[in-house]
């Protein structure tokens, strides 16, 4: 979109058609066990090597514990357990995705999820994304097919709310 804004400053002829030409979102595909999450790049703060989280007392199975990251204490969750999916085993190729929360909560600016491998970049255009309404799951906003691959879009608002409820 910055290309479109640069062109707009030069003159606003046919800007609407140029915006359609450049309309795309850079996303990451994050592997979690037998499924893949689809998130915009802006939602992912960093991918870090797996570290054993500090355990949390009396936590539900989806709440794995806490991780220290850049002077923050991050809640670590298993998205599979949070969405009633099949939970994967922790192995040497696991990573942790640090995600930005969406609501500007200074007490919970990030959450972390366990991944089962390396992310991959995906450019998503409206014509490459199809929503699948066949299965509704907690903490999942949508089941989609992107460029022929099935993926899940996590509901970060729901995850943030669930984490906050644990601390009240």
Backbone bond lengths (Angstrom), bond angles and torsions (degrees), N, CA, C in turn:
res aa  C-N    CA-C-N  psi(-1)  N-CA   C-N-CA  omega(-1)  CA-C   N-CA-C  phi
1 X - - - 1.442 - - 1.517 112.06 -
2 X 1.311 120.08 -24.35 1.457 120.28 177.81 1.528 110.37 -63.64
3 X 1.326 117.45 -32.57 1.463 120.69 175.95 1.519 110.55 -60.14
4 X 1.323 116.11 -41.34 1.457 120.79 -179.91 1.522 110.29 -67.18
5 X 1.336 118.54 -40.98 1.468 121.32 179.45 1.517 110.71 -65.35
6 X 1.328 117.16 -39.67 1.466 120.37 176.76 1.522 110.69 -60.95
7 X 1.315 116.35 -42.63 1.459 120.13 178.73 1.519 111.23 -66.93
8 X 1.322 117.04 -34.85 1.461 120.88 -179.81 1.523 111.10 -64.83
9 X 1.315 117.64 -34.97 1.457 120.27 178.79 1.523 111.09 -67.59
10 X 1.309 117.24 -30.98 1.458 121.12 179.28 1.524 112.01 -73.94
11 X 1.292 118.43 -22.00 1.453 123.25 -179.13 1.513 108.56 157.77
12 X 1.312 117.95 144.59 1.461 118.82 -172.20 1.525 113.56 -101.02
13 X 1.314 119.15 29.66 1.454 121.64 175.38 1.527 109.54 -73.18
14 X 1.312 116.67 130.58 1.464 123.65 175.12 1.536 114.15 54.42
15 X 1.324 117.26 30.75 1.466 120.33 -179.10 1.524 110.72 -64.00
16 X 1.314 117.43 -38.82 1.466 119.60 -179.58 1.524 110.85 -58.54
17 X 1.316 117.64 -43.04 1.467 119.32 179.84 1.525 110.93 -70.09
18 X 1.329 118.62 -32.72 1.457 120.81 177.03 1.527 110.90 -67.72
19 X 1.338 117.47 -39.94 1.473 120.56 179.21 1.525 110.55 -61.76
20 X 1.329 116.73 -39.48 1.457 119.12 177.83 1.523 110.47 -64.78
21 X 1.313 116.81 -38.39 1.461 121.08 -179.95 1.537 111.03 -62.38
22 X 1.343 117.94 -36.98 1.451 122.63 -176.14 1.525 113.13 -97.34
23 X 1.320 118.28 2.82 1.458 120.98 -174.95 1.526 110.66 -67.70
24 X 1.328 114.98 106.78 1.461 121.19 179.15 1.518 107.94 -160.36
25 X 1.314 116.38 154.23 1.456 122.14 176.69 1.518 108.33 -122.27
26 X 1.299 115.90 128.47 1.457 120.77 175.50 1.514 107.70 -80.92
27 X 1.319 115.68 123.64 1.455 121.92 -175.26 1.522 110.55 -127.67
28 X 1.316 114.50 168.29 1.456 121.34 172.29 1.514 108.70 -119.43
29 X 1.316 115.06 138.28 1.456 121.87 170.49 1.525 106.26 -97.27
30 X 1.332 116.37 119.22 1.457 122.23 -176.72 1.524 109.33 -110.69
31 X 1.335 118.25 114.68 1.469 119.63 -179.72 1.527 111.67 -75.14
32 X 1.316 116.15 127.62 1.460 122.46 174.47 1.522 107.28 -130.56
33 X 1.301 116.71 106.96 1.456 124.16 -177.40 1.525 110.49 51.61
34 X 1.321 118.68 -116.41 1.470 121.37 -176.03 1.520 112.66 -96.66
35 X 1.329 116.99 9.90 1.451 121.24 -177.23 1.523 109.75 -128.12
36 X 1.326 114.97 170.96 1.460 121.19 179.35 1.521 108.04 -130.16
37 X 1.334 115.49 133.96 1.459 121.13 174.44 1.520 108.92 -94.86
38 X 1.314 115.83 146.18 1.456 122.47 176.10 1.519 107.52 -118.51
39 X 1.337 115.58 120.17 1.464 121.17 178.93 1.521 109.60 -136.76
40 X 1.334 117.47 144.74 1.464 118.84 173.69 1.527 109.86 -64.12
41 X 1.322 117.25 148.38 1.466 121.09 179.31 1.523 111.59 -51.28
42 X 1.328 117.16 -39.50 1.460 121.23 -176.61 1.529 112.85 -63.23
43 X 1.325 117.82 -21.77 1.464 120.80 179.01 1.523 112.27 -79.86
44 X 1.328 117.06 -16.86 1.462 121.34 -176.48 1.526 108.92 -103.99
45 X 1.346 115.84 114.21 1.464 120.63 180.00 1.523 110.89 -76.62
46 X 1.346 116.61 -42.62 1.455 120.21 -177.63 1.525 109.83 -168.80
47 X 1.313 115.91 152.85 1.464 122.95 170.63 1.527 105.87 -108.69
48 X 1.332 116.91 124.94 1.464 121.03 -177.83 1.528 109.51 -122.28
49 X 1.328 116.54 156.25 1.473 118.95 175.61 1.527 110.35 -61.24
50 X 1.313 115.45 153.38 1.461 119.77 -179.83 1.524 110.68 -65.19
51 X 1.318 115.23 135.04 1.462 123.69 171.42 1.517 106.18 -131.27
52 X 1.292 116.75 143.84 1.461 120.42 178.77 1.528 109.09 -65.41
53 X 1.327 118.79 118.72 1.464 120.59 178.66 1.527 111.22 -68.40
54 X 1.316 114.69 151.78 1.464 121.92 172.75 1.526 107.01 -70.65
55 X 1.318 117.08 125.82 1.461 121.66 -176.04 1.529 111.47 -64.37
56 X 1.318 115.40 149.61 1.466 122.20 176.29 1.520 108.44 -111.37
57 X 1.311 117.09 134.94 1.470 121.65 -179.85 1.524 111.25 -72.52
58 X 1.318 116.51 140.66 1.467 123.96 174.63 1.526 113.36 52.10
59 X 1.313 117.03 38.21 1.463 121.18 -178.90 1.523 110.07 -95.61
60 X 1.339 117.23 151.28 1.465 119.91 174.28 1.522 110.23 -65.30
61 X 1.317 116.92 163.96 1.471 120.59 -175.69 1.523 113.55 -62.49
62 X 1.311 119.38 -25.35 1.459 121.83 -179.31 1.526 112.38 -77.88
63 X 1.348 116.71 -18.44 1.463 121.05 -179.74 1.521 108.15 -95.18
64 X 1.325 116.26 104.85 1.466 121.95 -171.94 1.523 111.91 -78.52
65 X 1.318 118.33 -36.47 1.456 121.76 -179.13 1.513 111.27 150.83
66 X 1.338 115.33 -148.98 1.461 120.81 -176.19 1.524 110.76 -126.01
67 X 1.315 114.84 150.97 1.455 122.93 -179.62 1.523 107.98 -131.81
68 X 1.328 117.31 136.93 1.462 121.24 173.32 1.519 108.15 -86.94
69 X 1.331 115.58 127.68 1.461 121.49 -178.97 1.523 108.25 -149.47
70 X 1.305 116.98 117.99 1.467 122.54 175.72 1.531 112.91 47.59
71 X 1.291 116.68 52.35 1.473 123.69 179.39 1.523 113.76 63.45
72 X 1.319 116.74 22.57 1.463 122.01 174.92 1.526 108.68 -121.09
73 X 1.299 116.04 149.89 1.464 122.50 172.94 1.530 106.21 -105.18
74 X 1.320 115.86 104.56 1.464 121.02 -173.19 1.517 111.97 -95.43
75 X 1.316 117.31 137.00 1.460 119.57 169.58 1.529 109.03 -74.24
76 X 1.324 116.54 133.59 1.466 122.32 179.15 1.514 108.02 -108.66
77 X 1.313 115.38 129.25 1.461 119.54 -179.16 1.518 110.89 -124.34
78 X 1.305 114.31 157.03 1.455 122.29 169.86 1.522 106.01 -99.04
79 X 1.313 117.27 107.59 1.468 120.51 -178.67 1.520 110.71 -63.05
80 X 1.341 116.71 -31.54 1.458 119.30 178.80 1.526 110.31 -63.60
81 X 1.334 116.88 -47.25 1.468 120.41 179.55 1.529 110.80 -67.17
82 X 1.336 117.13 -37.29 1.462 120.88 -179.92 1.525 112.05 -66.27
83 X 1.330 116.56 -25.08 1.471 120.49 -177.48 1.525 112.45 -112.07
84 X 1.322 116.49 18.59 1.468 122.54 178.85 1.524 112.68 59.79
85 X 1.317 116.81 32.70 1.457 121.46 175.42 1.523 110.73 -94.75
86 X 1.307 115.63 -175.60 1.464 121.23 179.44 1.522 109.16 -85.69
87 X 1.329 116.02 119.25 1.459 121.63 -175.88 1.524 110.02 -77.05
88 X 1.321 115.28 133.39 1.460 121.31 -179.55 1.518 112.77 -85.32
89 X 1.294 115.86 163.25 1.462 122.91 176.93 1.528 109.05 -82.70
90 X 1.320 115.95 146.52 1.456 121.15 174.81 1.529 107.58 -80.50
91 X 1.338 116.93 129.69 1.458 121.55 -179.66 1.524 109.28 -143.80
92 X 1.321 116.79 178.16 1.467 121.49 -173.35 1.523 114.05 -63.07
93 X 1.317 118.97 -21.21 1.463 121.26 179.87 1.523 113.41 -91.82
94 X 1.318 117.85 2.26 1.461 120.07 178.68 1.526 110.36 -66.53
95 X 1.294 115.04 151.37 1.455 123.33 176.22 1.524 106.81 -134.47
96 X 1.310 115.12 171.19 1.456 121.07 173.73 1.522 107.39 -123.23
97 X 1.315 115.69 127.93 1.465 121.39 175.78 1.524 107.61 -97.64
98 X 1.311 115.74 121.78 1.459 121.66 175.62 1.522 106.30 -91.43
99 X 1.331 115.80 120.29 1.460 121.45 -176.03 1.523 110.96 -109.94
100 X 1.311 116.07 141.40 1.460 121.45 172.74 1.520 108.45 -74.85
101 X 1.324 117.11 135.45 1.461 118.67 172.63 1.524 107.85 -81.49
102 X 1.310 116.08 165.27 1.461 120.29 -168.49 1.517 115.33 -101.64
103 X 1.333 117.57 -13.38 1.454 119.48 -168.16 1.520 115.37 -102.99
104 X 1.324 118.06 9.62 1.453 120.68 176.91 1.520 113.80 66.87
105 X 1.322 117.09 25.58 1.458 121.70 -179.70 1.526 108.75 -79.14
106 X 1.327 116.86 112.83 1.466 120.10 -177.19 1.526 112.59 -66.91
107 X 1.325 117.61 -20.84 1.463 120.91 177.66 1.525 112.19 -82.52
108 X 1.327 117.30 -18.03 1.461 121.52 -179.77 1.536 109.39 -141.50
109 X 1.352 116.82 67.46 1.463 118.22 -178.19 1.528 113.35 -76.86
110 X 1.344 117.14 -18.61 1.460 121.33 -177.47 1.528 110.41 -141.29
111 X 1.311 114.60 152.61 1.455 121.64 166.83 1.524 106.65 -132.01
112 X 1.307 116.42 160.46 1.457 120.43 -178.57 1.519 109.68 -125.68
113 X 1.326 116.01 143.29 1.456 120.92 176.20 1.526 109.10 -126.43
114 X 1.313 115.30 149.12 1.459 121.00 178.61 1.519 108.76 -85.47
115 X 1.329 115.56 129.52 1.461 122.60 177.41 1.522 109.00 -109.32
116 X 1.303 116.42 157.28 1.456 121.56 -178.85 1.526 113.70 -103.17
117 X 1.296 118.28 15.07 1.459 121.13 -179.16 1.507 110.67 176.05
118 X 1.312 116.11 -159.24 1.459 121.51 -178.17 1.523 111.47 -92.58
119 X 1.325 117.00 143.97 1.466 119.75 177.05 1.527 110.78 -75.13
120 X 1.314 115.15 163.34 1.459 119.71 173.30 1.523 108.67 -133.64
121 X 1.314 114.83 147.41 1.450 121.71 -179.75 1.519 109.99 -78.91
122 X 1.318 115.82 140.86 1.463 121.47 178.81 1.519 107.92 -141.80
123 X 1.301 117.56 126.66 1.454 121.02 173.36 1.522 106.80 -92.19
124 X 1.321 115.59 122.66 1.461 120.67 -175.38 1.519 109.14 -111.21
125 X 1.308 114.14 124.21 1.462 122.10 175.05 1.528 107.54 -111.70
126 X 1.309 117.53 155.03 1.471 119.30 -178.78 1.526 113.66 -52.74
127 X 1.329 117.22 -36.41 1.461 119.41 -178.18 1.534 113.00 -78.47
128 X 1.341 117.68 -7.35 1.468 120.25 179.77 1.529 112.47 -101.27
129 X 1.331 117.50 2.36 1.463 122.47 -175.27 1.521 110.49 -120.44
130 X 1.327 115.67 126.55 1.462 120.77 176.84 1.523 108.31 -126.65
131 X 1.328 116.31 133.04 1.460 121.28 178.89 1.518 109.42 -87.10
132 X 1.330 115.38 140.22 1.462 122.37 177.92 1.525 107.34 -117.29
133 X 1.321 117.50 115.11 1.465 122.06 -177.04 1.519 113.12 -92.46
134 X 1.326 118.96 15.19 1.460 120.90 -172.66 1.524 114.32 -69.24
135 X 1.328 119.03 -32.03 1.459 120.58 -174.03 1.525 110.14 -137.85
136 X 1.323 117.47 123.71 1.454 123.00 176.70 1.521 108.76 -103.05
137 X 1.331 116.77 129.19 1.460 121.62 179.76 1.515 109.94 -132.13
138 X 1.328 115.58 148.95 1.453 120.27 177.36 1.530 109.32 -62.46
139 X 1.318 116.07 143.38 1.465 125.28 178.80 1.531 113.79 67.44
140 X 1.319 117.22 11.76 1.466 122.15 175.38 1.530 107.49 -120.62
141 X 1.328 116.22 122.23 1.471 120.45 179.19 1.513 112.14 -76.24
142 X 1.340 115.68 -38.73 1.463 118.22 -176.55 1.519 110.91 -160.18
143 X 1.310 114.36 148.87 1.462 122.87 166.84 1.522 104.92 -97.84
144 X 1.326 116.64 129.89 1.459 119.52 -176.60 1.527 110.48 -136.22
145 X 1.299 114.01 163.56 1.461 121.60 167.97 1.521 105.23 -118.11
146 X 1.327 115.39 124.15 1.462 120.57 -179.77 1.519 107.62 -123.07
147 X 1.309 114.85 119.05 1.468 121.40 -177.64 1.532 111.49 49.01
148 X 1.321 116.62 40.86 1.456 122.12 176.05 1.518 115.71 88.13
149 X 1.326 118.92 -7.33 1.472 121.90 -179.29 1.526 110.45 -105.50
150 X 1.337 116.05 136.88 1.463 120.44 177.29 1.525 109.48 -77.10
151 X 1.337 116.07 138.17 1.461 121.35 -179.91 1.522 109.75 -148.65
152 X 1.329 115.00 162.83 1.461 122.39 177.24 1.520 108.66 -116.42
153 X 1.310 116.31 138.24 1.456 120.74 173.56 1.529 106.69 -102.60
154 X 1.342 117.15 112.69 1.458 118.83 -177.41 1.523 111.66 -70.73
155 X 1.325 115.69 151.44 1.453 122.27 177.33 1.523 107.52 -94.43
156 X 1.328 116.63 92.86 1.457 121.01 -176.30 1.524 112.12 -65.79
157 X 1.335 117.89 -32.41 1.467 120.39 175.63 1.526 110.90 -60.72
158 X 1.327 116.59 -45.31 1.459 120.98 -179.96 1.528 110.65 -63.28
159 X 1.322 117.14 -44.07 1.465 120.47 179.39 1.525 110.78 -62.69
160 X 1.320 116.80 -42.80 1.452 121.17 178.71 1.532 110.57 -61.75
161 X 1.314 117.04 -44.29 1.468 121.37 178.92 1.525 111.01 -62.79
162 X 1.313 116.98 -44.08 1.470 120.59 -179.87 1.520 111.39 -62.78
163 X 1.321 117.20 -40.06 1.463 120.91 177.93 1.524 110.63 -65.69
164 X 1.317 116.52 -43.60 1.464 119.87 179.21 1.523 111.94 -63.04
165 X 1.322 117.21 -35.80 1.467 121.05 178.32 1.522 111.63 -65.40
166 X 1.315 117.79 -28.93 1.466 120.86 177.15 1.521 111.52 -67.32
167 X 1.315 116.11 -28.18 1.459 120.95 -174.80 1.520 113.33 -96.45
168 X 1.309 117.17 7.07 1.480 119.11 178.84 1.501 111.39 -108.97
